Structures are given as C-alpha cells and as structure tokens.
Amino acid sequence: MKIKAISLVIGCSLSLSTLAAQPKVEHYIVSFPEGTRVSYKGAFASAFPQGLPMGIGSGLQFTGRQGDALTFVTVTDRGPNADSPDVGKKESKIFVTPDFAPMLMNIRVQNGKAEATDALPLHDDKGNVNGLPLQDGVIGSTNEIALSDTLKVLHGDNRGLDTEGITPDGKGGYWLCDEYGPFLINVDERGKILAMHGPQAAEGEKSIAGGLPNILKWRQPNRGFEGITRMPDGRIIAAVQSTLDIDGKSKKQARFTRLVSFDPATGKTAMYGYPIDSEAYSKNSDAKIGDIVAIDNQHILLIEQGSDKNDAQRNLVYKVDLSPATELSAFDKSGDYPEFDDEKALVKRGIKFAAKKLVVDLRQLGWQQEKAEGLALIDNKTLAVTNDNDFGVKTVMQNPVEGKKRKDYRVTEQGTLTVDNKPVATTIALKPLKKPESDSELWIVTLPESLK
C-alpha cells in the first residue's frame, strides 16, 4: 500500500487551570490534510472517498526538544480492522486493508501545530510485514479468523504484528511491543526488524521467537504486550494489557497483570505483578493497561483503563513503584500459579505487588476517548497522551434480524450470515466512525508537582 508523507495540523489548544493545584492541559485535535489517508479501494470504498484516517497513537515516545518544538516518535497498531460475528466457534475480525504494514512516524509539535513525517512501514528481509493474526499451531496464535471486507477468509504468513508500544533501544533504533506473541521487537531507525523475542516454546510447542517466559503465552487474545519502556539502566519493561488466562480459567479472578523485565544485554528476564483496581470492575479481566513510561530505574508511569461496574470508562495514570514487587518466576508452577490466588493466599505465599499512586484522572480533565494508548514523559512534570482512533472505521449490520445482536450471527464459509444455523438477509457494511471517536487527540499535561 502506498501512503504519502503525512502532515498533521493540530488546533484547539486549551488550558484547564481553574484550580492552582490542578494539572494544566494543552488539548489538540489532529486533522489529516487531503492525500494523507490510508488508501482503501474495497467493497465499501464509496463510504471513504478520501480513504481512512491514519491510526496514530498506539504508542508514543518523547524524543527531545528542538528550540520550542517538541518531537515524538509513534507507532500504529496492526491496521484498519473492525468487529465481525464469529466463524463457527472462533472469533473473527474484518481486516479492511489486509496489506497494511504497521508504521513508525515522527511527530513535531510547534507553534500550535504538529507535523508527522517519515511514515516508515515495519519490514524484514522479505519486505513489509502485515497485521494479520498468526496461524494456528504456534504460540501467539489468537485463534482469530481474519476476514476480508466481503467476509472471505484471509490467510496470513506468520509475519503479522499488532504493535502497541515504542521505546528507544539506546542505539538509534527502537524496541516495540506486540499483542499477538506477545513479542518484543527490535527495529532500526528505518523500521527494519533486527530481532524478536516471544514466549519460549515448551516441549511439543512451536514458536516464532523465544527468550521470554513461557507463561506469557496465556495472555488473553489481542491483549498481549500493550506498553513498553526502556529503563535508564537499559532494561526493557513490557506490560501485559490484561490478566493472564491460564488454561482458560484465570482471567476473571487474577488480581494483577504482569510487568515483564528483559535485559537485551544478557537476555535475563523477570516478572512483577501490577495490582489492578479490582473493586472498580465487574470482573478483573475488564482492566486494561494503556501504556507505560519510565521515570527512573524503580518507577514508571502507567495508564490503567477499562469499563467499570456501571459501564463508565476509566482512564487513570498511576505512578508505579516496582521496588516492593516480588519476582514471580519462582512461583510459576503448574497448578499453582499466583493468578489463581486470592488476597489471603498471596500474603501466605509472600507475594507482593508493585505499589501505585494516582497521578491524574484523564476523565476528570475532560478526556472523552475510550482508549488512551500512548504515554510519553517530556520532563518531570509534563507528560503527553494519545488515543487510538481505530483508523476511523466500524462495522454496521444492514437489514438486521429484529432482536438479534452481532454476537448472535455466524459467518459461513461462503461469507454469508446465519442466525441459529439458518440463512438470513442481514449483511455487514463498513462505515466511518463519527466524531469524537474518529478524532486523533494529543494531550500535553503539566502536573502541579514533580514526579521525582
């Protein structure tokens, strides 16, 4: 897919400073000039005459100041996709532009506007990678069926990545994290993949990459590594988006998600528990990490989000102290994983989680987007947050069966829909998301107190 150089114009700057002790916010709505969208020529192209908006913001990294300009690097996720009914007993997604390659972009913010240039597709020696799910039979497969916009099955080549975070590697390139494997991916400054690490295969298993703890294979589908950061001492910390679902039994009860430490110099790994706000959710599996960024060798900032018990969205930034956290590897034994322990059992086993302190509630500052997925630290009092606009696309049911929801339908091998195994006249169409969901936002938040 050919995508032109991207220029973003950002406006609508405002400051929320009604109270002296409140954070101050510069709020930017991102607009995409003509000719800078993802090309789409598929079955519903008439609904997208200018193509699809670029889905920036799945990860964000501050790269420096140049005079009064702020510079960032960002990464997209796996590309334009939308929800669709199950295929048999397997979940599915419509991949609107199956050849889309996840991309790096540089963003420059200056004089009330921002320009994102140098859109660089991730690639290896075979060419650009894609965002299609991994095939069955390998660690990292989501058992997810990829469908075209006409509901025909798509087959990937096991080079698919769903990138969600970015951090410098200290050598001019970057470390990225991915939701499928989950993978840690080292790329150079042009987006060429240099190395990949994923859950180490056990006997009888097949993996695309190894070197990380095997237990990470139990990440919930599409909830692998969601955030990544490089600590000052060179360690890479990656955050699993949600609770692990060990043997398909632990996701609702696990009281924590995992922060994984990886030392690129030695290959040494370690894991720590981040305690989710269990009391806020109907079930623990509803909690999601948005992104992380290092403050120092012991502290990170972390976005926790998700729908609460009243279906209200939460988007909270916490300061997390890793120093009290127990290293979990020694407790990971078959039939005795900490994910199954209640609070009493965890205490009895001597397992402690990282400590956390609320820094800012984005909702209280006026954040309306569902997801905050990019988090960068500009200085000790200033952070930046971006959302993921899902490339501005959604599915709609046309001629729906009365009283039936999308989950009640099934997709046949022919690309048609059934309800209760009976053919129906319902079809699926793709339409643009409306504002504000389709907006790409970048917030710069100045805190009242230093993080250090």
QUINOR-V887883 format. One record per run of one state. SS is the DSSP state (H for helix, E for strand, - for the rest). FROM is the first residue (numbers start at 0). LEN is the number of residues. If there is no record, write none. Layout:
BEGIN
SS_FROM_LEN + SS_FROM_LEN
END
This chain:
BEGIN
-_0_7 + E_7_4 + -_11_12 + E_23_9 + -_32_5 + E_37_1 + -_38_6 + H_44_3 + -_47_4 + E_51_1 + -_52_6 + E_58_8 + -_66_2 + E_68_7 + -_75_5 + E_80_7 + -_87_2 + E_89_6 + -_95_7 + E_102_8 + -_110_2 + E_112_9 + -_121_1 + E_122_2 + -_124_2 + E_126_2 + -_128_1 + E_129_1 + -_130_14 + E_144_3 + -_147_5 + E_152_2 + -_154_5 + E_159_1 + -_160_2 + E_162_6 + -_168_5 + E_173_5 + -_178_5 + E_183_4 + -_187_4 + E_191_8 + -_199_11 + E_210_2 + -_212_1 + H_213_5 + -_218_6 + E_224_6 + -_230_4 + E_234_6 + -_240_5 + H_245_3 + -_248_7 + E_255_8 + -_263_5 + E_268_7 + -_275_2 + H_277_3 + -_280_3 + H_283_3 + -_286_1 + E_287_7 + -_294_4 + E_298_9 + -_307_5 + E_312_9 + -_321_7 + H_328_3 + -_331_6 + H_337_3 + -_340_2 + H_342_7 + -_349_5 + E_354_7 + H_361_4 + -_365_6 + E_371_8 + -_379_2 + E_381_6 + -_387_2 + H_389_3 + E_392_6 + -_398_7 + H_405_3 + E_408_3 + -_411_5 + E_416_3 + -_419_2 + E_421_2 + -_423_3 + E_426_6 + -_432_7 + E_439_7 + -_446_6
END
